[in-house]
Amino acid sequence: QVQLVESGGGLVQPGGSLRLSCASSVDIKSIYQLGWYRQGQGNVRRPVATIRNTRCTDYAKSAEGRFTITRDNAKNTVNLQMNSLKPEDTAFYCCNSEVNYTSGIRIYWGQGTQVTVSS
């Protein structure tokens, strides 16, 4: 069982920055992939950025060049630095982990945090 707790959301003006952090209850070195997803009002949840235990990263096109995902193995956290924020980045952001067990992959989600980009 993996528990994930997000922090760092809030209200920011367009062009501003926010840093989201997700703390894991287990050693993240054992987690195959960590990621951030977001869900805008009335929309499906979509991936924003993911990072594997090899530190290989993937970004949604809308996030490339503006967002950076990192994992801190010492603190068991995965972070999302978001710069040059736009109103369309407004969404509910959730942390996700994919863990490889011998029985298969299990996916865990955090409770999420709201990000609002508005003047």
Rosetta silent file (secondary structure, phi, psi, omega in degrees, C-alpha in Angstrom):
SEQUENCE: QVQLVESGGGLVQPGGSLRLSCASSVDIKSIYQLGWYRQGQGNVRRPVATIRNTRCTDYAKSAEGRFTITRDNAKNTVNLQMNSLKPEDTAFYCCNSEVNYTSGIRIYWGQGTQVTVSS
SCORE:     score description
SCORE:     0.000 S_00000001
   1 L     0.000  132.808  178.642    0.000    0.000    0.000 S_00000001
   2 L  -121.287  127.002  174.302    1.318    3.427   -0.947 S_00000001
   3 L  -106.905  135.547 -177.878   -0.077    6.636    0.460 S_00000001
   4 E  -123.134  134.093 -179.274    0.561    9.866   -1.387 S_00000001
   5 E  -128.990  118.845 -178.525    0.025   13.347    0.005 S_00000001
   6 E   -92.248  155.349  174.294    0.190   16.394   -2.239 S_00000001
   7 E  -153.719  163.589  172.966    0.954   19.955   -1.244 S_00000001
   8 L   104.935   -2.115  178.001    1.780   23.264   -2.861 S_00000001
   9 L   -73.490  174.485  178.390   -1.356   24.123   -4.796 S_00000001
  10 E   157.090 -163.854 -179.239   -3.041   27.487   -4.659 S_00000001
  11 E  -102.371  131.398  179.891   -3.909   30.644   -6.530 S_00000001
  12 E  -142.206  150.391  179.102   -1.317   32.252   -8.780 S_00000001
  13 L   -79.367  155.020  175.676   -1.398   34.966  -11.404 S_00000001
  14 L   -54.648  137.077 -176.971   -0.740   34.192  -15.068 S_00000001
  15 L    90.746  -10.395 -178.513    2.976   34.009  -15.695 S_00000001
  16 L   -83.476 -175.366 -177.020    3.666   32.971  -12.136 S_00000001
  17 L  -129.891  152.199  171.834    5.129   29.784  -10.696 S_00000001
  18 E  -142.631  152.082  175.937    4.095   27.056   -8.303 S_00000001
  19 E  -123.438  117.033  176.287    5.865   24.012   -6.968 S_00000001
  20 E   -94.533  143.928  177.761    3.811   20.940   -6.180 S_00000001
  21 E  -131.279  144.290  179.492    5.173   18.248   -3.948 S_00000001
  22 E  -130.783  118.224 -178.839    3.953   14.715   -3.343 S_00000001
  23 E   -97.439  131.192 -179.829    5.171   12.755   -0.346 S_00000001
  24 E   -99.208  147.530  178.578    5.148    8.975   -0.479 S_00000001
  25 L   -82.645   -9.735  179.039    4.658    6.702    2.525 S_00000001
  26 L  -124.856  165.698  178.449    7.140    4.205    1.092 S_00000001
  27 L   -60.858  117.288 -174.819   10.644    4.351   -0.294 S_00000001
  28 H   -73.113  -11.512  175.939   10.170    5.754   -3.796 S_00000001
  29 H   -63.290  -22.144  178.835   13.233    3.902   -5.058 S_00000001
  30 H   -87.293   -3.833 -177.053   10.923    0.904   -5.111 S_00000001
  31 L   -96.064  125.449 -176.766    8.347    2.720   -7.230 S_00000001
  32 L   -63.767  -47.743 -176.352    8.592    2.170  -10.957 S_00000001
  33 E  -144.274  137.342  173.907    6.919    5.391  -12.024 S_00000001
  34 E  -120.399  150.253 -178.452    5.647    8.529  -10.347 S_00000001
  35 E  -159.493  168.814  174.846    3.615   11.178  -12.041 S_00000001
  36 E  -119.255  133.057  177.291    1.366   14.192  -11.927 S_00000001
  37 E  -124.117  159.096  176.964   -2.049   14.221  -13.551 S_00000001
  38 E  -140.706  153.712  179.875   -4.615   16.958  -13.746 S_00000001
  39 E  -134.707  112.226  175.273   -8.331   17.262  -14.230 S_00000001
  40 L   -79.802  171.022 -176.437   -9.908   20.471  -15.391 S_00000001
  41 L   -60.671  121.851  177.618  -13.563   21.232  -14.770 S_00000001
  42 L    76.954    3.092 -177.026  -15.673   18.697  -16.605 S_00000001
  43 L  -107.166  166.321  176.491  -12.654   17.038  -18.191 S_00000001
  44 L   -79.894  160.480  177.529  -11.026   13.665  -17.822 S_00000001
  45 L   -74.142  129.663 -177.888   -7.856   13.248  -15.809 S_00000001
  46 E  -127.096  148.594  178.578   -4.820   13.586  -18.041 S_00000001
  47 E   -69.513  141.057  175.538   -1.102   13.055  -17.470 S_00000001
  48 E  -105.413  -49.980 -179.439    1.030   16.146  -17.058 S_00000001
  49 E  -159.132  145.060  177.223    4.426   14.624  -16.351 S_00000001
  50 E  -134.018  154.307  177.647    5.866   11.284  -15.303 S_00000001
  51 E  -141.899  132.028 -179.531    9.242   10.119  -14.052 S_00000001
  52 E   -94.330  172.067 -179.976   10.523    6.571  -13.778 S_00000001
  53 L   -70.981   -7.111  170.817   12.990    5.138  -11.325 S_00000001
  54 L   -87.722   -2.619 -176.697   15.543    5.456  -14.147 S_00000001
  55 L    73.114   11.324  172.770   14.774    9.216  -14.011 S_00000001
  56 L   -69.748  133.336 -176.263   13.408    9.038  -17.544 S_00000001
  57 E  -119.811  153.575  173.198   10.722   11.701  -17.886 S_00000001
  58 E  -135.348  143.546 -179.750    7.735   12.322  -20.122 S_00000001
  59 E  -130.519  146.450  168.444    5.707   15.503  -20.439 S_00000001
  60 L   -65.864  151.161 -178.853    2.409   16.458  -21.956 S_00000001
  61 L   -58.252  -35.350 -178.766    2.934   18.845  -24.855 S_00000001
  62 L   -68.167  -18.363 -177.214    1.205   21.574  -22.896 S_00000001
  63 L  -100.762  -19.681 -175.979    3.767   21.173  -20.106 S_00000001
  64 L   -58.654  132.502  178.277    6.973   20.874  -22.143 S_00000001
  65 L    84.832  -13.783 -179.512    9.379   23.736  -21.539 S_00000001
  66 L  -117.085  -33.145 -176.972    7.376   25.101  -18.611 S_00000001
  67 E  -109.849  148.046  175.662    7.075   22.249  -16.119 S_00000001
  68 E  -134.706  125.693  177.288    9.798   20.100  -14.587 S_00000001
  69 E  -102.857  136.088  177.922    9.222   16.874  -12.698 S_00000001
  70 E  -138.419  157.414  174.907   11.839   15.592  -10.275 S_00000001
  71 E  -125.014  134.823  179.451   12.045   12.867   -7.684 S_00000001
  72 E  -109.917  100.196 -176.169   13.915   13.193   -4.414 S_00000001
  73 L   -66.042  -29.669 -178.996   14.790    9.705   -3.234 S_00000001
  74 L   -69.387  -33.651 -177.866   16.158   10.992    0.076 S_00000001
  75 L  -102.505   -3.107 -178.102   12.864   12.683    0.961 S_00000001
  76 L    57.169   46.476  179.197   10.595   10.215   -0.844 S_00000001
  77 E  -129.305  154.784  169.639    8.931   12.980   -2.782 S_00000001
  78 E  -123.281  132.059 -172.272    8.109   13.744   -6.375 S_00000001
  79 E  -120.230  151.106  176.541    7.913   17.400   -7.277 S_00000001
  80 E  -128.867  108.663  175.311    6.455   19.403  -10.126 S_00000001
  81 E   -88.484  121.590 -176.810    7.892   22.839  -10.742 S_00000001
  82 E  -117.520  117.544  179.344    5.449   24.830  -12.841 S_00000001
  83 L  -116.011  163.968  178.442    6.591   28.059  -14.459 S_00000001
  84 L    50.209   48.483 -175.443    4.941   30.502  -16.854 S_00000001
  85 L   -66.375  146.118 -178.399    1.539   29.348  -15.690 S_00000001
  86 L  -121.298  157.209  177.483   -1.485   30.013  -17.868 S_00000001
  87 H   -55.117  -32.380 -179.818   -5.194   30.142  -17.023 S_00000001
  88 H   -72.554   -7.036  173.075   -5.642   26.888  -18.911 S_00000001
  89 H   -81.057   -8.291  178.290   -3.357   25.203  -16.366 S_00000001
  90 L   -59.724  124.272 -176.824   -6.122   25.642  -13.827 S_00000001
  91 E  -175.956  172.946  172.890   -7.052   22.160  -12.681 S_00000001
  92 E   -95.376  119.432 -174.248   -7.066   19.665   -9.856 S_00000001
  93 E  -101.991  131.461 -179.949   -3.611   18.073   -9.767 S_00000001
  94 E  -124.646  144.566  175.644   -3.079   14.554   -8.457 S_00000001
  95 E   -91.027  145.486 -175.249    0.028   12.540   -7.753 S_00000001
  96 E  -136.794  143.876  173.629    0.194    8.999   -9.069 S_00000001
  97 E  -133.387  142.388  174.737    2.456    6.036   -8.481 S_00000001
  98 E  -117.527  121.197 -175.709    2.798    2.769  -10.363 S_00000001
  99 E  -115.719  130.667  177.366    4.339   -0.030   -8.356 S_00000001
 100 E   -87.890  114.564  172.102    5.568   -3.307   -9.804 S_00000001
 101 E  -108.406  165.011  177.250    4.631   -6.282   -7.667 S_00000001
 102 L   -62.017  -25.094 -179.525    5.187   -9.908   -8.588 S_00000001
 103 L   -86.958   -6.086 -179.473    1.420  -10.104   -9.025 S_00000001
 104 E   133.203 -176.731 -178.447    1.362   -7.138  -11.388 S_00000001
 105 E   -87.890  135.996  173.166    1.282   -3.367  -11.435 S_00000001
 106 E  -120.018  143.333 -177.015   -0.797   -1.460   -8.893 S_00000001
 107 E  -114.159  134.751  178.903   -1.646    2.202   -9.201 S_00000001
 108 E  -123.235  148.447  179.959   -2.077    4.576   -6.288 S_00000001
 109 E  -126.571  146.482  170.776   -3.431    8.123   -6.213 S_00000001
 110 L   -85.303 -179.610 -178.752   -3.113   11.000   -3.798 S_00000001
 111 L   -77.318  -24.057  177.159   -6.007   13.196   -2.714 S_00000001
 112 L    95.972  164.639  178.729   -4.958   16.000   -5.037 S_00000001
 113 E  -145.806  141.763 -176.668   -4.460   19.724   -4.810 S_00000001
 114 E   -86.597  133.987  173.080   -6.149   22.591   -6.611 S_00000001
 115 E  -119.469  124.328  179.234   -4.179   24.935   -8.828 S_00000001
 116 E  -124.173  123.708  179.520   -5.908   28.092   -9.997 S_00000001
 117 E  -111.211  109.722 -174.408   -4.262   30.491  -12.430 S_00000001
 118 L  -158.779  148.191  175.413   -6.132   33.753  -12.524 S_00000001
 119 L   -93.873    0.000    0.000   -5.596   37.484  -12.332 S_00000001
